[in-house]
């Protein structure tokens, strides 16, 4: 298989490349503009002749032509955090919407066998009920969720009109090694330095899933034709409050950090716990995942 991973030098993408590289017959193209991705995330594959890195931007169709022929696409490239999308809405829209359109057109032209789109639980907004299944109404409350929903709409259009074998994954709050600029890595970095952990509200309840569990789900979904045309939640089904998360990190790191509370932000979802009737996942307990992540940081 000739596999394209957009955003392959990022947090999610680099872990996916690690897993795909175990299939020794796979030829993998990592495509990344290094806006958030880092070359150090994929250094372990530098001498692998089956893996190539192409620096380019999904917003530029000419860059995509550097890739060549492909059979399978994992489209992960995005402005991938809420705060970044709020602070730079233009970049978020051009990347998550226009960029997704470009990748879909490229994949359609190459007549790829499968297309996996990495969406987000942010498309649901503040849920009407918990746990949230895939049939829950979609009502994003921030720019990131809006652009991801736009991306899903484009995917559905290409699936229907271009016969693209496509699967959409709505991923909960993933965490693990190589992540940055999100709650858990920020808390861990501050705890390591005995700096205060700032909570905006703190009562929000979210579903945190270990990156290895996300990758296992992605590979399983990729290998089974029954998931073609499906929208699938990827989460643990367990909610954890932000304040309990912060307390756990302080305890596990033996930090002298204190918890500082500020007013909640209008773009933060208050509660989310995932439910999926479409795939059975074995997931890591948050406490065990945090211990593993702490070792990395």
VEXSE-768447 format. One record per residue (C-alpha): residue in one letter; y, x, z negated. Coordinates in steps of 0.2 Angstrom, whole numbers, padded with zeros to 4 digits, always signed. Example, Ala and Ser with C-alpha at 12.3 -4.5 7.8 and 13.67 -1.06 7.14 Angstrom:
# VEXSE-768447
a-0022+0062-0039s-0005+0068-0036
END
This chain:
# VEXSE-768447
x+0000+0000+0000x+0018+0006+0004x+0028-0001-0011x+0046-0002-0013x+0054-0002-0031x+0072-0006-0030x+0081+0000-0046x+0066+0011-0048x+0075+0025-0058x+0081+0012-0071x+0073+0006-0087x+0061-0007-0081x+0059+0001-0064x+0054+0018-0070x+0040+0011-0081x+0034+0001-0066x+0033+0016-0056x+0023+0025-0069x+0010+0011-0069x+0010+0010-0050x+0007+0029-0048x-0010+0027-0056x-0016+0019-0040x-0018+0036-0031x-0018+0028-0014x-0001+0019-0017x+0014+0026-0008x+0030+0022-0018x+0048+0022-0012x+0060+0022-0027x+0077+0016-0022x+0092+0017-0034x+0110+0020-0033x+0110+0028-0051x+0123+0017-0057x+0112+0013-0072x+0096+0022-0067x+0093+0040-0071x+0084+0054-0062x+0076+0060-0078x+0067+0043-0079x+0057+0048-0064x+0056+0067-0066x+0037+0066-0070x+0034+0060-0052x+0045+0074-0044x+0029+0083-0037x+0020+0068-0032x+0018+0068-0013x+0015+0049-0013x+0032+0045-0022x+0049+0047-0013x+0066+0044-0020x+0079+0037-0009x+0097+0036-0016x+0106+0021-0010x+0114+0004-0014x+0106-0013-0011x+0124-0019-0007x+0124-0008+0009x+0111-0014+0022x+0112+0003+0031x+0105+0012+0015x+0090+0001+0015x+0086+0007+0032x+0082+0024+0025x+0066+0017+0017x+0056+0014+0032x+0041+0002+0033x+0034-0006+0017x+0021-0019+0012x+0026-0024-0005x+0043-0026-0014x+0047-0026-0032x+0066-0030-0032x+0072-0025-0049x+0089-0017-0045x+0103-0027-0053x+0118-0026-0065x+0105-0029-0078x+0114-0033-0094x+0126-0047-0100x+0140-0036-0106x+0141-0026-0090x+0141-0042-0080x+0155-0049-0091x+0166-0033-0090x+0163-0030-0071x+0160-0047-0063x+0163-0041-0046x+0150-0028-0046x+0138-0040-0054x+0140-0053-0040x+0140-0040-0026x+0124-0032-0033x+0114-0047-0040x+0118-0059-0026x+0124-0050-0010x+0112-0035-0014x+0097-0047-0017x+0101-0056+0000x+0101-0039+0008x+0084-0034+0001x+0077-0051+0005x+0082-0049+0023x+0075-0031+0024x+0059-0037+0017x+0058-0052+0029x+0061-0040+0044x+0047-0029+0038x+0035-0044+0036x+0030-0038+0018x+0014-0045+0010x+0022-0049-0007x+0039-0049-0015x+0042-0049-0034x+0059-0054-0040x+0064-0049-0058x+0075-0063-0064x+0080-0066-0083x+0078-0079-0097x+0098-0080-0095x+0096-0093-0081x+0091-0106-0095x+0107-0103-0105x+0107-0112-0122x+0090-0121-0122x+0088-0140-0125x+0071-0136-0133x+0060-0122-0139x+0049-0114-0133x+0056-0114-0116x+0044-0117-0102x+0048-0114-0083x+0052-0132-0080x+0067-0131-0092x+0084-0136-0085x+0094-0121-0079x+0112-0119-0086x+0117-0101-0087x+0132-0098-0098x+0137-0080-0093x+0140-0070-0077x+0123-0061-0078x+0113-0078-0079x+0124-0086-0065x+0120-0071-0053x+0102-0071-0057x+0101-0089-0054x+0110-0086-0037x+0097-0073-0034x+0083-0085-0037x+0090-0098-0026x+0091-0085-0012x+0073-0081-0015x+0067-0099-0014x+0076-0101+0003x+0067-0086+0010x+0051-0092+0003x+0053-0108+0012x+0062-0103+0028x+0055-0086+0031x+0037-0088+0024x+0040-0074+0011x+0026-0073-0002x+0037-0072-0017x+0036-0073-0036x+0050-0075-0048x+0048-0068-0065x+0060-0074-0079x+0059-0060-0092x+0064-0061-0110x+0073-0047-0120x+0063-0032-0115x+0064-0016-0125x+0056+0002-0126x+0059+0020-0121x+0072+0024-0108x+0083+0008-0112x+0101+0009-0116x+0117-0001-0119x+0107-0016-0126x+0104-0022-0144x+0089-0012-0149x+0094+0005-0141x+0111+0003-0148x+0105-0001-0165x+0093+0013-0165x+0106+0026-0160x+0118+0020-0173x+0104+0019-0187x+0099+0037-0182x+0117+0043-0186x+0119+0031-0201x+0132+0022-0192x+0135+0003-0196x+0126-0010-0185x+0138-0023-0179x+0131-0040-0177x+0141-0053-0166x+0136-0068-0176x+0118-0062-0181x+0109-0079-0182x+0104-0079-0163x+0086-0080-0161x+0078-0071-0146x+0061-0066-0139x+0059-0047-0139x+0045-0041-0128x+0039-0023-0127x+0041-0015-0110x+0023-0010-0108x+0018-0029-0110x+0031-0033-0096x+0024-0020-0084x+0006-0026-0088x+0011-0044-0084x+0020-0038-0068x+0004-0029-0062x-0007-0043-0066x+0004-0056-0057x+0005-0044-0042x-0014-0043-0040x-0017-0061-0040x-0013-0073-0025x-0013-0088-0036x+0004-0082-0042x+0012-0083-0025x+0026-0096-0025x+0027-0097-0044x+0041-0095-0057x+0034-0087-0072x+0041-0083-0089x+0037-0066-0097x+0039-0066-0116x+0030-0066-0132x+0032-0084-0138x+0039-0077-0155x+0058-0078-0160x+0067-0065-0170x+0084-0067-0177x+0097-0053-0173x+0100-0050-0191x+0081-0048-0195x+0080-0036-0181x+0094-0026-0188x+0086-0026-0205x+0070-0020-0198x+0077-0006-0189x+0087+0000-0204x+0071-0001-0214x+0060+0008-0202x+0072+0022-0198x+0076+0024-0217x+0094+0023-0212x+0109+0022-0223x+0118+0011-0210x+0126-0006-0216x+0126-0022-0207x+0144-0028-0201x+0146-0046-0195x+0159-0051-0183x+0162-0068-0174x+0149-0073-0161x+0153-0071-0143x+0155-0085-0131x+0143-0077-0118x+0128-0074-0130x+0114-0086-0129x+0110-0094-0147x+0091-0096-0146x+0077-0092-0134x+0059-0091-0136x+0048-0091-0120x+0033-0102-0116x+0022-0099-0100x+0008-0110-0096x+0005-0099-0080x-0001-0083-0087x-0010-0077-0103x-0002-0062-0111x-0007-0050-0125x+0009-0044-0132x+0013-0031-0145x+0020-0036-0162x+0039-0032-0163x+0036-0021-0178x+0023-0011-0169x+0034-0010-0153x+0049-0004-0164x+0039+0010-0172x+0034+0016-0155x+0052+0015-0148x+0059+0024-0164x+0047+0038-0160x+0055+0040-0143x+0073+0039-0149
END
